[in-house]
Amino acid sequence: MTDRPRFRGIFCPNVVPLDAAGDVDESELRRYIDWLIDRGIHGLYPNGSTGEFTRFTAGERRRIIEIVVDQCDGRVPVLAGAAEANLRETLAACEHYAKIGADAVAIVSPFYYPVSPGGVHAYFDEIGRNTPIDVTLYNIPMFASPIDLDTIRRLAGTHERIAAIKDSSGDLPFMRSMIETIRPERADFAFLTGWDACLLDMLELGCDGGTHASSGVAPELTRRLFDLASEGRFEEARPLQQQIAALFDTCFAAGDFPAGFRMGVGLRGFSIGPGRMPRCEEDRAAEPERLAAIRAHLETASLA
């Protein structure tokens, strides 16, 4: 173990461009990755919630990671989303992503069936004993069984491969408790936030970085905020946080998640496609108004 967190900075949970047939548009995805890196993203996080991992086949998910790892080519680390519907497939994904050169994986806790805290621990304990690649625990209680503090503490104390947590609850007291409990015993364990509205507050608490949907639309804003926070210039970063939160709220409200973030990426100059989820007539009719609202935020930030 080292005395530094293994992950630091803003990892973009990138959307996936689709072509007219609804297939992964590899050339546009590669162009998008280069654009994100050029604008200061610290790392890529493909196959996250914003990347609609549940809407792709297992083969497509693996191909997406292969493209991202290849295009990054060591310029920034890749945190590969490895959540699958069951333990066996999740471990198989871990093995594949380790083999192709991903730096780590992020794994959501068991979903669909509610699982007890003991069951969540048992699930990640099995992963910790068998994974060939570093693991980031992914706590997103709105979609999956929550990962409580005691479970995180036990896993961090038992498995060196369990190297970080990404917490998308937006719960500041919970993040503070995690940092105060785990960091003294595990200096290399990283704490990432996944809730855009409180990025600055989380960094001020001592978070090491985050994965934020808004970073795929406005990577310049999240990078600048992170840099200011790293220098302790929190008040100077406050207007940036307000811009990020406003952009996030507008994108989040623009139809079924992550449709608004796909629209935002499209407004930055990419042929992104509508996503895999069929759209209703109400969403189609509202699209011009939603695009205008997102564009207004980008113009305010001088990004359009």
C-alpha positions as CSV (number, residue, x, y, z in Angstrom):
1,M,0.0,0.0,0.0
2,T,1.0,3.6,-0.6
3,D,0.4,6.7,1.5
4,R,-1.6,8.4,-1.3
5,P,-5.1,7.7,-2.6
6,R,-5.0,5.6,-5.7
7,F,-7.4,7.8,-7.6
8,R,-7.6,11.6,-7.7
9,G,-9.4,14.1,-9.8
10,I,-12.5,14.2,-12.0
11,F,-13.3,10.9,-13.8
12,C,-15.8,11.5,-16.6
13,P,-18.7,9.0,-16.8
14,N,-18.9,9.4,-20.6
15,V,-22.0,8.9,-22.7
16,V,-21.7,6.6,-25.7
17,P,-22.3,8.0,-29.2
18,L,-24.7,5.9,-31.3
19,D,-25.0,5.8,-35.1
20,A,-28.2,5.9,-37.1
21,A,-28.7,2.2,-36.6
22,G,-28.4,2.5,-32.8
23,D,-25.0,0.8,-32.7
24,V,-21.9,2.2,-30.9
25,D,-20.3,4.8,-33.1
26,E,-16.6,3.9,-32.5
27,S,-15.1,6.8,-34.4
28,E,-17.2,9.4,-32.6
29,L,-16.5,7.8,-29.3
30,R,-12.8,8.0,-29.9
31,R,-13.1,11.7,-31.0
32,Y,-15.1,12.4,-27.8
33,I,-12.5,10.8,-25.6
34,D,-9.7,12.9,-27.2
35,W,-11.8,16.0,-26.6
36,L,-12.4,15.2,-23.0
37,I,-8.7,14.6,-22.3
38,D,-7.7,17.8,-24.2
39,R,-10.1,19.7,-21.8
40,G,-8.5,18.4,-18.6
41,I,-10.4,15.3,-17.5
42,H,-8.3,13.3,-15.1
43,G,-9.7,10.0,-16.1
44,L,-12.5,8.2,-17.9
45,Y,-15.3,6.1,-16.3
46,P,-17.0,4.2,-19.1
47,N,-20.0,2.0,-18.5
48,G,-21.3,4.1,-15.6
49,S,-24.9,5.2,-15.0
50,T,-24.5,8.1,-17.5
51,G,-23.0,5.6,-19.9
52,E,-26.3,3.6,-19.7
53,F,-24.5,0.3,-19.0
54,T,-27.7,-1.6,-18.5
55,R,-28.9,-0.7,-22.0
56,F,-25.9,-2.4,-23.8
57,T,-25.2,-6.1,-24.2
58,A,-22.3,-7.7,-22.3
59,G,-20.4,-7.8,-25.6
60,E,-21.0,-4.1,-26.2
61,R,-20.0,-3.2,-22.7
62,R,-16.7,-4.9,-23.2
63,R,-16.1,-3.4,-26.5
64,I,-16.8,0.1,-25.1
65,I,-14.1,-0.4,-22.5
66,E,-11.7,-1.8,-25.1
67,I,-12.2,1.4,-27.2
68,V,-11.8,3.7,-24.3
69,V,-8.6,2.0,-23.0
70,D,-7.1,1.9,-26.5
71,Q,-7.9,5.6,-27.2
72,C,-6.7,6.8,-23.8
73,D,-3.4,4.9,-24.5
74,G,-2.1,5.6,-21.0
75,R,-2.8,9.4,-21.1
76,V,-5.3,9.2,-18.3
77,P,-6.5,6.2,-16.2
78,V,-9.6,4.3,-17.1
79,L,-12.0,3.3,-14.3
80,A,-14.1,0.6,-16.1
81,G,-17.7,0.1,-15.0
82,A,-17.9,-3.7,-14.3
83,A,-21.3,-4.0,-12.8
84,E,-23.2,-7.1,-14.1
85,A,-26.4,-8.8,-13.1
86,N,-24.6,-11.4,-11.0
87,L,-21.4,-12.2,-9.2
88,R,-20.0,-14.7,-11.8
89,E,-20.4,-12.3,-14.7
90,T,-19.0,-9.4,-12.6
91,L,-15.8,-11.3,-11.9
92,A,-15.6,-12.3,-15.5
93,A,-15.8,-8.6,-16.4
94,C,-13.0,-7.8,-13.9
95,E,-10.8,-10.4,-15.5
96,H,-11.4,-9.1,-19.0
97,Y,-10.8,-5.5,-18.0
98,A,-7.6,-6.4,-16.2
99,K,-6.4,-8.2,-19.2
100,I,-7.0,-5.3,-21.7
101,G,-5.3,-2.8,-19.5
102,A,-8.0,-0.9,-17.5
103,D,-6.6,0.7,-14.4
104,A,-9.4,-0.3,-12.1
105,V,-13.1,-1.2,-12.1
106,A,-16.2,0.3,-10.4
107,I,-18.8,-2.1,-9.2
108,V,-22.3,-1.2,-8.0
109,S,-23.8,-3.1,-5.1
110,P,-26.4,-5.8,-5.9
111,F,-29.5,-4.3,-7.6
112,Y,-33.1,-5.3,-8.5
113,Y,-33.4,-7.6,-5.5
114,P,-33.0,-5.7,-2.1
115,V,-30.0,-7.1,-0.3
116,S,-29.2,-6.8,3.5
117,P,-26.0,-5.0,4.7
118,G,-24.6,-8.5,5.5
119,G,-25.4,-9.6,1.9
120,V,-23.8,-6.6,0.4
121,H,-20.6,-7.3,2.5
122,A,-20.6,-10.9,1.4
123,Y,-20.9,-9.9,-2.3
124,F,-18.0,-7.5,-2.2
125,D,-16.0,-9.8,0.0
126,E,-16.2,-12.5,-2.6
127,I,-15.1,-9.9,-5.3
128,G,-12.2,-8.7,-3.1
129,R,-10.9,-12.3,-2.7
130,N,-11.0,-13.0,-6.4
131,T,-10.6,-9.8,-8.4
132,P,-7.3,-9.4,-10.5
133,I,-7.8,-5.6,-10.6
134,D,-8.4,-2.8,-8.2
135,V,-12.1,-2.2,-7.3
136,T,-14.0,1.0,-6.6
137,L,-17.2,0.3,-4.5
138,Y,-20.1,2.2,-6.1
139,N,-22.7,3.3,-3.7
140,I,-25.9,4.6,-5.4
141,P,-28.8,4.0,-3.0
142,M,-31.4,5.3,-5.4
143,F,-30.7,2.4,-7.8
144,A,-29.1,-0.4,-5.7
145,S,-28.7,-1.8,-2.2
146,P,-26.9,0.8,-0.1
147,I,-23.3,0.2,1.1
148,D,-23.1,1.2,4.8
149,L,-20.1,2.6,6.7
150,D,-19.4,-0.6,8.5
151,T,-19.3,-2.6,5.3
152,I,-16.9,-0.2,3.7
153,R,-14.7,-0.2,6.7
154,R,-14.5,-4.0,6.9
155,L,-13.8,-4.3,3.2
156,A,-11.1,-1.6,3.2
157,G,-9.5,-3.3,6.1
158,T,-9.5,-6.8,4.6
159,H,-8.9,-6.4,0.8
160,E,-6.0,-4.3,-0.6
161,R,-7.7,-4.6,-4.0
162,I,-10.7,-2.7,-2.8
163,A,-9.2,0.7,-3.2
164,A,-11.9,3.3,-3.4
165,I,-15.5,4.2,-3.0
166,K,-17.6,6.3,-5.4
167,D,-20.6,7.6,-3.4
168,S,-23.5,9.0,-5.3
169,S,-25.8,9.6,-2.3
170,G,-24.9,13.3,-2.0
171,D,-24.8,12.8,1.7
172,L,-22.2,15.1,3.2
173,P,-22.3,13.7,6.8
174,F,-21.9,10.1,5.4
175,M,-18.9,11.2,3.3
176,R,-17.3,12.9,6.4
177,S,-17.9,9.7,8.5
178,M,-16.3,7.5,5.8
179,I,-13.2,9.7,5.5
180,E,-12.8,10.1,9.3
181,T,-13.2,6.3,9.9
182,I,-11.2,4.8,7.0
183,R,-8.5,7.3,6.0
184,P,-6.5,6.9,9.3
185,E,-6.3,3.2,8.7
186,R,-6.0,3.1,4.9
187,A,-4.2,6.2,3.5
188,D,-4.3,4.8,-0.1
189,F,-8.1,4.4,-0.1
190,A,-9.8,7.0,-2.4
191,F,-13.1,8.8,-1.8
192,L,-14.9,9.9,-4.9
193,T,-18.2,11.7,-5.0
194,G,-20.8,11.2,-7.7
195,W,-23.2,14.0,-7.0
196,D,-22.6,17.1,-9.1
197,A,-24.5,19.5,-6.9
198,C,-22.1,19.1,-3.9
199,L,-18.8,18.5,-5.7
200,L,-17.1,21.5,-4.1
201,D,-18.5,20.8,-0.6
202,M,-17.2,17.2,-0.9
203,L,-13.8,18.3,-2.0
204,E,-13.7,20.7,1.0
205,L,-14.5,17.7,3.3
206,G,-11.4,15.9,1.9
207,C,-12.8,14.0,-1.0
208,D,-10.2,13.0,-3.6
209,G,-12.3,13.7,-6.7
210,G,-15.4,12.6,-8.3
211,T,-17.3,11.1,-11.3
212,H,-19.8,13.7,-12.6
213,A,-22.2,13.6,-15.5
214,S,-21.7,17.3,-16.0
215,S,-18.0,16.8,-16.7
216,G,-19.0,15.1,-20.0
217,V,-20.8,18.3,-21.1
218,A,-18.5,20.9,-19.5
219,P,-15.2,19.3,-18.6
220,E,-13.6,22.8,-18.4
221,L,-15.8,23.7,-15.5
222,T,-15.2,20.6,-13.4
223,R,-11.5,20.7,-14.0
224,R,-11.2,24.4,-13.1
225,L,-13.3,23.8,-9.9
226,F,-11.1,20.9,-8.9
227,D,-7.9,22.9,-9.5
228,L,-9.1,25.8,-7.3
229,A,-10.3,23.4,-4.6
230,S,-6.9,21.6,-4.7
231,E,-5.3,25.0,-4.0
232,G,-7.7,25.7,-1.1
233,R,-9.4,28.5,-3.1
234,F,-12.9,27.3,-2.2
235,E,-14.7,30.6,-2.2
236,E,-13.2,31.5,-5.6
237,A,-14.6,28.1,-6.8
238,R,-18.1,28.7,-5.5
239,P,-19.5,30.4,-8.7
240,L,-18.2,27.5,-10.7
241,Q,-20.1,25.1,-8.4
242,Q,-23.2,27.1,-9.0
243,Q,-22.8,26.9,-12.8
244,I,-22.2,23.1,-12.6
245,A,-25.2,22.6,-10.4
246,A,-27.4,24.6,-12.6
247,L,-26.2,22.7,-15.7
248,F,-26.6,19.4,-14.0
249,D,-30.2,20.2,-12.8
250,T,-31.2,21.3,-16.3
251,C,-29.7,18.2,-18.0
252,F,-31.1,15.9,-15.3
253,A,-34.7,17.3,-15.8
254,A,-34.5,17.1,-19.6
255,G,-36.3,13.8,-20.1
256,D,-35.4,10.3,-18.8
257,F,-31.8,10.2,-17.4
258,P,-29.3,10.6,-19.1
259,A,-31.1,12.1,-22.1
260,G,-30.3,15.6,-21.1
261,F,-26.6,14.9,-20.8
262,R,-26.6,13.3,-24.2
263,M,-28.2,16.5,-25.5
264,G,-25.5,18.6,-23.8
265,V,-22.7,16.6,-25.4
266,G,-24.4,17.0,-28.7
267,L,-24.4,20.8,-28.2
268,R,-20.6,20.6,-27.8
269,G,-20.3,19.4,-31.3
270,F,-20.7,15.6,-31.3
271,S,-23.1,13.3,-33.2
272,I,-24.4,11.5,-30.2
273,G,-27.7,10.0,-31.1
274,P,-30.8,9.8,-28.8
275,G,-29.7,6.8,-26.7
276,R,-31.0,3.3,-26.5
277,M,-34.2,4.0,-24.6
278,P,-37.2,4.6,-26.9
279,R,-38.6,8.1,-26.5
280,C,-42.2,9.1,-26.0
281,E,-44.0,11.8,-28.0
282,E,-43.9,14.2,-25.1
283,D,-40.1,14.0,-25.0
284,R,-39.8,14.5,-28.7
285,A,-42.0,17.5,-28.6
286,A,-40.1,19.0,-25.6
287,E,-36.7,18.5,-27.1
288,P,-36.2,22.0,-28.7
289,E,-37.1,23.7,-25.4
290,R,-34.8,21.4,-23.4
291,L,-31.9,22.0,-25.9
292,A,-32.4,25.7,-25.6
293,A,-32.3,25.6,-21.8
294,I,-29.0,23.5,-21.8
295,R,-27.5,25.8,-24.5
296,A,-28.3,28.8,-22.3
297,H,-26.2,27.4,-19.5
298,L,-23.3,26.7,-21.9
299,E,-23.5,30.2,-23.2
300,T,-23.4,31.6,-19.7
301,A,-20.2,29.6,-19.2
302,S,-18.8,30.8,-22.6
303,L,-18.8,27.2,-23.8
304,A,-21.3,27.5,-26.7
